[in-house]
Amino acid sequence: MSNNPGEHDSLRAIAEVKLAHCTPPQAVGTRPIEDVLHELHVYQIELEMQNETLKQTQLTLEESRDRYMYLYDFAPIGCFTLTDAGLIFEVNLTGAALLQMDRSKLLQCRFAQFIVPEQRDYWYRRILCALQLGEAKHFELSLIRADGTTIDTRIDCLRMKSIHGECSVRIALTNITDHKRVKKALNESALRYQLLFENSRNALMTLAPPSWHFTSANKATLQLFGATSVTELTAIGPWDLSPSQQPDGRLSRDKAQEMISIAMREGSHLFEWEYQRSDGQTFASEVQLIRMELDKETFLLTTVQDISERKKLENKIRESRQLLRKEIRESRQLMRELAKRNELLREDERKYIAREVHDELGQILTALRMDITWINLSFGEQNEELVSKTQRMNALLDQASRAVRNIVSNLRPTALDIGLVPAIGWLCNEFSAHTGRNCVLHTVEKHIDLDEDRSVAIFRIVQELLTNVARHAAANNVEIHLSRQAGDLHVQVRDDGKGFDTEATTINESFGLLGIRERALALEGYVKVLSTPGQGTSVTIVVPTEPSQDQS
């Protein structure tokens, strides 16, 4: 029960008045006073319990009202209640913020004054309809804010009736300015896309899942495939516009499905494809598939470019390159043959000159030595000065003989007439004698059966390598390894000199190696060079022991 005495007295007075107007109850017999007091005490407890329940209910209602007011005020949309005369009766904080005004200043204002003038008649018709029919109405209006700017809004209104029969209108107001701006931009973008799509010089089509049939095509597509209308191309797949098989032998349907899967997985895919026009003529094309999404729908934008002319040009270029490579190979082979022929002629010339020098000069020197001996025998005893002179002449003849032998050996070593192995051994000895450096020949071969041209060419290669070692390597030791392996002759010249960077070798420095490679190529062989700065150089020459039938 209430603890307020004044409130208790007031309620009692009201109860006394109501009791005075009630019909007194009929007596049902005499009851003991204790029973009456007990019953009154029970009633008192019941009333106190009811009063406590009412208090809890009141608190719950107040909390619910507070939550409602919080949700009402801070709802993401503006909430207005208008009288049937269109005056603002209630507004939440969001609604006031949308109009940029204080909530208290909005009360009893006409809602119409915030509507742009050109839409006010429309507003009156819509609100009147809502009041008369009692139906929910949904429409859009542009409202004027306190700073003079306008916003686009969506209005949702519904008529409400109080228990006293008074009508009002509840309005939910949503700011859709950004939404309309985005929608306008999307519409403009869609228009630009449509213009680009239709006026593109490339054939453009769209493919849609799950059947992956064409759903649209531009004018360039019709011209490319020889179609008269878009309907001829829609509802069919890319394999229907292709020969049954692609140039690689795969079925067009299977390969097209694979290309589509790649584009969907990676976002785009560029590849070459063979299409077929309506007249049955096939043409090469370059196709690009781009995955796109519009209105939550996924499709593939297909760009097709006819590359038949490019393919023809590429084929011509390829054929020209092949022909050029063939001519280059033939020219190189001819140059090698000419170089080989020239080398053979030089060797023949060296051989001839060596023979002439040996025979002619040798005979002359021998005759001079015989004449000097005759002079010594005939006049030497009577003339000591003559003997001294002839001795000096003999010394000069010995020097001339040695020079002749050196010239003959350089032009045509006589060891070559014995065989390649002795000739290379002679080169080692000559290298050591002239440079003072060690040169050792390692071989188990006593004789290698080669034709004269090959023997001379390999001899000259080894001679050139030893010359390079003497000039550039600064080596102390040189080893030559000679062996036969599976019908090939392997010659390795290795030194412990300063080495060099094979990648950084200049043109002038590489001329010697280039000449060696050309000699080996002329013999159908090859040269392998291994070198590191500070770690010496190894040059391996591999040539067949016998010429091929083509060379022979």
Summary of the structure (lengths in Angstrom):
residues: 552
radius of gyration: 58.0
end to end distance: 134.2
largest distance: 205.7
contacts: 1454
relative contact order: 0.04
helix: 54%
strand: 22%
